[in-house]
């Protein structure tokens, strides 16, 4: 799997060095995955298209064509449409792929213009689509061979990574059984974002935290005992698993650092934890990278030992700088110091949430 920043840098270099042919090769592969009927054209004397599907293959006789360019301007789109319309009479759909940013608003303007002038339906495939597509682990070969991005997961560690994910799932399930009855339903809670003074500034839902965590942000989750902190951590861990991540959940013991944390980890994941989460150069050396969502519960650290716990948290931060961390704790005058984090406070259940829970738990009799 390649990182977003690596892909963005590679696309920028492609644009800067004007290597349009290289982008064309990538864009054709992408288009053939989306529209399998497309046939790649020769790179010279292509008639304005880089791939084409004849209208004879379509029930309505609509031809489909692909034009790729590292230049994204209205004049470039019109030129491609002019050439393609002249050389492919049955063309009705034009796909325009580019490594440049093109907003939906701009694409809509271009589509209207192309339809009015050429009678073609325009589909714009912008930069964001290519970034998302190339981040898929299935396309790591393209990133390596075409963009020079080394795989973030070494082949020999891939099986171990999958075994560790299975162990992480067992860990989340076991923790869930410890903190609540597994036959009880789960509902998403509400929370408020806090400023540096601990004052509420913005309402959020725990379900929306997936986006926050996917962007690499860290969270300090605060709430009184019994308010749903541990349950929320389990929900986040399971969502991370569904998204291809590798969550680890444990109780944050007083005075523990990374070495102690390993003792709370499933045995199957232990060796891979050490291998993946402690390499400072993993993002740049083609070595495994810590795609982990590390969830900690620190409810029981007494005030007298808060300093030691804070030191352990700082050590965790230094050792696992690339990991995503969520710290759950009771509201306290001493806020956990976690680099790049923001504070959230769980809100009490509202009437609508109580009703939802009863309906899920009791059915019609709720």
BELHUTA-V933861 format. One record per residue. N is the residue number from 1. RES is the residue in one letter. SS is DSSP state (hx for helix, st for strand, lp for the rest). PHI is phi as a letter, one per 20 degrees, with the letter a starting at -180 (NA if undefined). PSI is psi in whole degrees, 0 to 359 (none if undefined). Layout:
# BELHUTA-V933861
N;RES;SS;PHI;PSI, N;RES;SS;PHI;PSI
This chain:
# BELHUTA-V933861
1;X;lp;NA;132, 2;X;lp;e;151, 3;X;lp;e;152, 4;X;hx;g;315, 5;X;hx;f;324, 6;X;hx;f;318, 7;X;hx;f;316, 8;X;hx;g;317, 9;X;hx;f;319, 10;X;hx;f;320, 11;X;hx;f;320, 12;X;hx;f;319, 13;X;hx;f;323, 14;X;hx;f;318, 15;X;hx;f;315, 16;X;hx;f;320, 17;X;lp;e;0, 18;X;lp;l;45, 19;X;lp;e;67, 20;X;hx;f;327, 21;X;hx;f;322, 22;X;hx;f;315, 23;X;hx;f;323, 24;X;hx;g;316, 25;X;hx;f;318, 26;X;hx;f;316, 27;X;hx;f;325, 28;X;hx;f;317, 29;X;hx;f;315, 30;X;hx;g;313, 31;X;hx;f;322, 32;X;hx;f;333, 33;X;hx;f;322, 34;X;hx;f;319, 35;X;lp;c;86, 36;X;lp;f;339, 37;X;lp;f;346, 38;X;lp;f;142, 39;X;st;d;127, 40;X;st;f;141, 41;X;lp;e;158, 42;X;lp;f;152, 43;X;lp;f;343, 44;X;lp;d;146, 45;X;lp;l;51, 46;X;lp;e;358, 47;X;lp;m;18, 48;X;lp;n;358, 49;X;lp;c;147, 50;X;lp;e;342, 51;X;st;b;152, 52;X;st;b;141, 53;X;st;c;116, 54;X;lp;f;147, 55;X;hx;f;341, 56;X;hx;f;341, 57;X;hx;e;356, 58;X;lp;d;141, 59;X;lp;f;325, 60;X;lp;e;4, 61;X;lp;m;24, 62;X;lp;e;119, 63;X;st;e;149, 64;X;st;c;134, 65;X;st;c;153, 66;X;st;d;130, 67;X;st;c;130, 68;X;st;d;145, 69;X;lp;a;141, 70;X;lp;e;0, 71;X;lp;d;128, 72;X;lp;c;87, 73;X;lp;c;157, 74;X;hx;g;322, 75;X;hx;f;323, 76;X;hx;f;318, 77;X;hx;f;317, 78;X;hx;f;322, 79;X;hx;f;315, 80;X;hx;f;320, 81;X;hx;f;321, 82;X;hx;f;310, 83;X;hx;f;316, 84;X;hx;f;319, 85;X;hx;f;325, 86;X;hx;f;322, 87;X;hx;e;346, 88;X;lp;c;85, 89;X;lp;g;331, 90;X;lp;e;5, 91;X;st;f;129, 92;X;st;c;339, 93;X;st;c;125, 94;X;st;d;122, 95;X;st;e;125, 96;X;st;d;113, 97;X;st;d;137, 98;X;lp;b;145, 99;X;lp;e;3, 100;X;lp;e;158, 101;X;lp;f;130, 102;X;lp;c;116, 103;X;lp;f;162, 104;X;hx;f;325, 105;X;hx;f;312, 106;X;hx;f;318, 107;X;hx;f;323, 108;X;hx;f;321, 109;X;hx;f;315, 110;X;hx;f;317, 111;X;hx;f;318, 112;X;hx;f;318, 113;X;hx;f;316, 114;X;hx;f;323, 115;X;hx;f;318, 116;X;hx;f;321, 117;X;hx;e;328, 118;X;hx;c;352, 119;X;lp;m;27, 120;X;lp;d;141, 121;X;st;e;122, 122;X;st;d;131, 123;X;st;d;119, 124;X;st;e;127, 125;X;st;d;102, 126;X;lp;e;184, 127;X;hx;g;315, 128;X;hx;f;324, 129;X;hx;f;319, 130;X;hx;f;322, 131;X;hx;f;312, 132;X;hx;f;317, 133;X;hx;f;317, 134;X;hx;f;339, 135;X;hx;f;343, 136;X;lp;f;127, 137;X;hx;g;334, 138;X;hx;f;341, 139;X;hx;d;19, 140;X;hx;f;330, 141;X;hx;f;321, 142;X;hx;f;317, 143;X;hx;f;320, 144;X;hx;f;311, 145;X;hx;f;324, 146;X;hx;e;329, 147;X;hx;d;353, 148;X;lp;m;26, 149;X;lp;e;117, 150;X;lp;f;144, 151;X;lp;g;141, 152;X;lp;e;347, 153;X;lp;c;113, 154;X;lp;f;139, 155;X;hx;g;323, 156;X;hx;f;344, 157;X;hx;e;350, 158;X;hx;g;312, 159;X;hx;f;321, 160;X;hx;f;324, 161;X;hx;f;317, 162;X;hx;f;321, 163;X;hx;f;322, 164;X;hx;f;324, 165;X;hx;f;321, 166;X;hx;f;319, 167;X;hx;f;322, 168;X;hx;f;323, 169;X;hx;f;317, 170;X;hx;f;320, 171;X;hx;f;315, 172;X;hx;f;319, 173;X;hx;f;318, 174;X;hx;f;319, 175;X;hx;f;322, 176;X;hx;f;318, 177;X;hx;f;331, 178;X;hx;f;326, 179;X;hx;e;347, 180;X;lp;b;166, 181;X;lp;f;125, 182;X;lp;f;345, 183;X;lp;e;0, 184;X;lp;e;145, 185;X;lp;f;162, 186;X;lp;d;135, 187;X;lp;c;153, 188;X;lp;f;136, 189;X;lp;e;166, 190;X;st;d;156, 191;X;st;b;167, 192;X;st;c;140, 193;X;st;e;136, 194;X;st;d;147, 195;X;lp;e;188, 196;X;lp;f;336, 197;X;lp;e;1, 198;X;lp;n;18, 199;X;lp;e;140, 200;X;st;f;135, 201;X;st;c;339, 202;X;st;b;135, 203;X;st;e;139, 204;X;st;b;167, 205;X;st;d;152, 206;X;hx;f;333, 207;X;hx;f;328, 208;X;hx;f;352, 209;X;hx;f;343, 210;X;hx;g;315, 211;X;hx;f;317, 212;X;hx;f;315, 213;X;hx;f;324, 214;X;hx;f;337, 215;X;lp;e;2, 216;X;lp;n;8, 217;X;lp;f;159, 218;X;st;d;152, 219;X;st;c;139, 220;X;st;d;113, 221;X;st;d;120, 222;X;st;d;141, 223;X;lp;a;156, 224;X;lp;f;170, 225;X;lp;f;139, 226;X;lp;m;14, 227;X;lp;e;355, 228;X;lp;o;16, 229;X;hx;f;309, 230;X;hx;f;320, 231;X;hx;f;321, 232;X;hx;f;320, 233;X;hx;f;320, 234;X;hx;f;318, 235;X;hx;f;316, 236;X;hx;f;320, 237;X;hx;f;317, 238;X;hx;f;323, 239;X;hx;f;324, 240;X;hx;f;320, 241;X;hx;f;316, 242;X;hx;f;330, 243;X;lp;e;5, 244;X;lp;n;7, 245;X;lp;e;186, 246;X;st;c;87, 247;X;st;e;148, 248;X;st;c;133, 249;X;st;c;135, 250;X;st;b;165, 251;X;st;e;137, 252;X;lp;e;97, 253;X;lp;f;151, 254;X;lp;g;130, 255;X;lp;m;8, 256;X;lp;e;144, 257;X;lp;c;199, 258;X;hx;g;322, 259;X;hx;f;318, 260;X;hx;f;325, 261;X;hx;f;324, 262;X;hx;g;330, 263;X;lp;f;345, 264;X;lp;e;6, 265;X;lp;e;148, 266;X;lp;g;139, 267;X;hx;g;325, 268;X;hx;f;332, 269;X;hx;e;353, 270;X;hx;g;307, 271;X;hx;f;323, 272;X;hx;f;326, 273;X;hx;g;310, 274;X;hx;f;320, 275;X;hx;f;320, 276;X;hx;e;326, 277;X;hx;e;358, 278;X;lp;d;9, 279;X;lp;e;110, 280;X;lp;f;339, 281;X;lp;d;16, 282;X;lp;f;333, 283;X;lp;f;342, 284;X;lp;d;349, 285;X;lp;d;8, 286;X;lp;m;16, 287;X;lp;e;171, 288;X;lp;g;147, 289;X;lp;c;146, 290;X;lp;f;83, 291;X;lp;e;66, 292;X;st;c;147, 293;X;st;d;101, 294;X;st;e;114, 295;X;st;d;128, 296;X;st;c;144, 297;X;st;d;124, 298;X;lp;c;44, 299;X;lp;f;330, 300;X;lp;d;14, 301;X;lp;f;117, 302;X;lp;f;159, 303;X;hx;g;321, 304;X;hx;f;335, 305;X;hx;d;16, 306;X;hx;f;324, 307;X;hx;f;318, 308;X;hx;f;319, 309;X;hx;f;321, 310;X;hx;f;320, 311;X;hx;f;320, 312;X;hx;f;322, 313;X;hx;f;321, 314;X;hx;f;321, 315;X;hx;f;319, 316;X;hx;g;317, 317;X;hx;f;317, 318;X;hx;f;320, 319;X;hx;f;324, 320;X;lp;d;57, 321;X;lp;f;334, 322;X;lp;e;354, 323;X;lp;f;153, 324;X;st;e;128, 325;X;st;c;134, 326;X;st;c;121, 327;X;st;d;122, 328;X;st;d;130, 329;X;st;b;157, 330;X;lp;f;156, 331;X;lp;f;130, 332;X;lp;b;154, 333;X;lp;f;335, 334;X;lp;e;108, 335;X;lp;e;133, 336;X;lp;g;133, 337;X;lp;e;104, 338;X;lp;c;120, 339;X;lp;g;131, 340;X;lp;m;20, 341;X;st;d;165, 342;X;st;c;160, 343;X;st;e;139, 344;X;st;c;144, 345;X;st;d;126, 346;X;st;f;139, 347;X;lp;e;151, 348;X;lp;f;155, 349;X;lp;f;135, 350;X;lp;e;174, 351;X;hx;f;318, 352;X;hx;f;322, 353;X;hx;f;322, 354;X;hx;f;317, 355;X;hx;f;318, 356;X;hx;f;316, 357;X;hx;f;316, 358;X;hx;f;321, 359;X;hx;f;317, 360;X;hx;f;324, 361;X;hx;e;324, 362;X;hx;d;354, 363;X;hx;m;218, 364;X;hx;f;333, 365;X;hx;f;356, 366;X;lp;f;none
